[in-house]
Amino acid sequence: MKGGLLLKGEVLLKKVGVLLDKGGVLAQGVVLVVGLYLFLKFILPLFTAPLPANLIFLYLTLAVAGIVIFATISGESTEEFFGPIVRFLSGEGQTGSMKIVRLLVLVLFPLLVGWQTYASAVPSDMPPAESRTIHPAPPGEFVGLSNPIPNTPENVMMGKGLFAAFCSPCHGANFDGKGPAARGFDPPPANFVDPGTIAQLQESYLYWRIKKGGVGLPVEGMPWKSAMPRWELELPDEWVWKIIMGEYDGAHQKPRTWE
């Protein structure tokens, strides 16, 4: 049974390979872009936090740019890539069903663009979106927790090292929310140097946000959802508390207290 399924799978893959070879660079590029989109949109979120739409668009743009550069290395490959597009738009050599497909594309595409433009510009009769709470209240089990790790220079230094390894790509080496990956997120990563962020929060709040990540936000944290991972799956509690100490020290802030 399994051998038969494997054999059918191999035959199917060979047929797909033959079709891609016949389609040339253009067909291969389209399959690559579609496959990349499916991976980023549906497969990658199974292992980590979902990627923001603008970051997916950035990756697809880079992929398309790379495909175009590769396809235009020589005159022959340029013709192989752009030739089908030009012939389709001009109608050169098309007969029968292809003429109908071309006509449908040339009619439906402008209509689709016009409809999207109209839908985005026309006033909506829907109620306004619920206001987003920037710092929603944490669950009860996280309220009032205190940092059990002694605030020593060694622990603070280790916390900064853990921050550099796990947090700085988004929150920045200077704790200012300007890490190399920050531009791909909306809302952007928090700027801990800003006195309106962690200086207004208790350490227990940061402990909750680091452990639960964006998926742990309550409904009042909508409509924007943080892309922050659930670090409880990766980091032990001791490391989380040390990271918090490193964040406050590196940002030159003090945690809020109720004394």
N, C-alpha and C positions, 0 to 999 in steps of 0.2 A: 504493500500500500504506500509506504513512505517512498520506496524507490520509484514508484509510478509518479508520485507528486513531484519528486525531484526532477525526474526526466521531463515532465510537462513544464516545470519552471525553467529548466535549461532551454527548452525549445522556445518558450515565450521570450526569454531574454535574448536569444539569438535573433528572433524575428524583430524585436525592438531594435537591436543593434543594426540589423540590415536596413530598417526604415530610417534610422538616424544617419547611417552612411549615405543613403540616397538623398536625404534632406540636406546634407552638407552642414557647413558651419552654422548657418542660420537656425536650422532645426535643433542642432546640438546646443546652441546658446539659449534658445527658448526653453528647452528641457532643463538646462542647468539653472536658469533663473527661477523657473517654477518649482524645481526641487529644493532650491535654497529657501524660497519663501515658505514652502510647506514645512521644512525642517525648523526654521526660526519661529514660525507661528504656532505649530502644533506639537512638534517633537521635543524641542529644547525646553519648553515649559514643564515637561514631565520630570525634568531633572533639576531645574532651577527656577528662579522667578521669571514670569513672563516679560518679554522684551517690549519696551514702548514702541508704538507704531512708527514714530519718527526714526528710531534707531533701526528698525527693520527696513524702512525706506532707504536709510543711509547705506546699509549693507547691500541692498539690491542695486542701488545706484552705482556703488563701487564695482559690483559684479558685472553690470552692464557695460560700464566703462572699460573694464578689463577685457571683456569679450570683444568689444568694438576694436580696441587696440590690437588684440591678437588677430582679429579677422582682417585687419587692414595692413598687415605686415608687408604683403606683396600685392601686386596688381591682380594676380589670379585669385587670391583669397578674398580680395575686396569685391571682385565681380561675383564670386560665389556667395558672398554674404549679402550684398546690396542688390544683386541682380534680381532675385525673386521678388523683393519688395518693390523695386521700380517697375518690373513687368506686371505685377499685380495691380499697382495703382494706375498704370497707363493702359492696361487692358491688352497689352501686346501678346498676340498668340493665344488668347483665351477664347474658348468655345464652350457651348453647352452650360453645364452646371457651374463652372468657374465664373462665367460672366454673371450668373445670377448671384453667386456668393459675393463677387466684387460689388455689384450694385447694392446689395443689402448692407455691406459694410460701409460704403460711401454714403448711404442714406441714414443708417441707424447710428453711426458714430457721432455725426453732428447733432442728431436728435438727443442722444445720451448726454453729450456735453452741455447742450442747451438746457436739458431737464435738470442736471446737477447744478448748473449755475442758477436756474430759477429757484430750485428748492433751497439753495443756500442763501438767496437774497430775499425771498418772500417772507413777510412777517409771520411768525408762528402763533397759533392760538393755544399752544400748550403752556401749562403753568411754568414759571421759571424754575430752574434747577435748584435743588436744596443747597443752601450755603454749606460750604465745607468748613469743618472745624479743624484748624491747623494742629492743635494739640488735644485730641479727644481724650476723655478720661480712661485710664487703664482699668483692666478687670480688678476685682477686689483682691485677688491673691497677690497682686503686685503692689498694692497701696501700702506705703509706710515701710517698705523694706529698707534696710540700711546695708551699706557695703561691709561685708564681713572681712575683707582683706585689709590688713594694716597699711596705712598710707605712708610707706617708706620710700626712700629714693630708689631702692632696687625694684620695688613693685611698680612704681611709676615708670621707670625706665623700661621694664618689661612690657607694661601696658602700651607705651609708645611704640615699641617694636612690633607688638601684635597689631596695633592700629595701622602701622606702615604696611604690614603684610596683607591685612584683610580689608581695611577700610579706606586707605589713602587713594586707591584708584578712583574712587568716586568723591570722597570728602576732601581729598587733597593732602599733600604732605604738610601743608601749612595750616591744616584744619579749617580752611576757608571755603570748602565746598567746590573747589576748582581743580579736581583731579582730572587726569587724562580722559576718563570716561564720562565726566559730568555733563558734557554737551549733549549726550544722547538721551537725557532723561528730562521728563516734564511731569511733575515739578522737579526742579533741580535738587541735588543733594544739599543737605542742611549746611549752612555756614556757621561753624561752632564759635568763630571769633565774634560774630554778631551778638551783642548783648541781649538780643531778643530771642535767642534760641536756648541753648542748654543752661545759660545763666538763670533762666526763668523756670528751670525744671529741677526736680529732685533726681537723685541718682537712681531711685527705684523706677522712675519713668523711663530713663534711658535703658535700664536693665530690661524692661518690658519690650521696648521698641527694638532693641538689638536681638533679643531672643525670638520674638514672634515675627518681626519683619513686616513687609507690606501686606502679606496675606492675613496678618493678625489685626489689621485695622478694623474698628467697628464701623457701622453704617454711616455715622456722622463724619467719618474721615473721607467720604466720597464727595464729589464724583472723581477726584483725582486719587489714584491709588499709588502708593509708594512702591517702587520696584526693589526695595531693600530685601535681601534674602532673609530667610529664617535661620539665623545663625545658631539657634539651639540645636540644629541638626549637625553642625560642624564644630562648634566651640564649647568646651566645658564651662560651667558657671564661673569657676575661678578666673578663667581668661576673660570672660565678659566683664567681670567687676574690675579687673586690671585695665582693660581697654577704657572703661569709663574714667578711671583715675587718670590715665594717659591723655584722654580727650580734654578733660578739664585743665590739666596742667599745661598741655600744649597750646590750648586756646586762651590761656591766661584768664580763666573764669573760675568761679566757685559755685558748687551746687547750691540750689535753693534749699533753705530749711524753714521750718515753721516755728522756730524759737522766737 
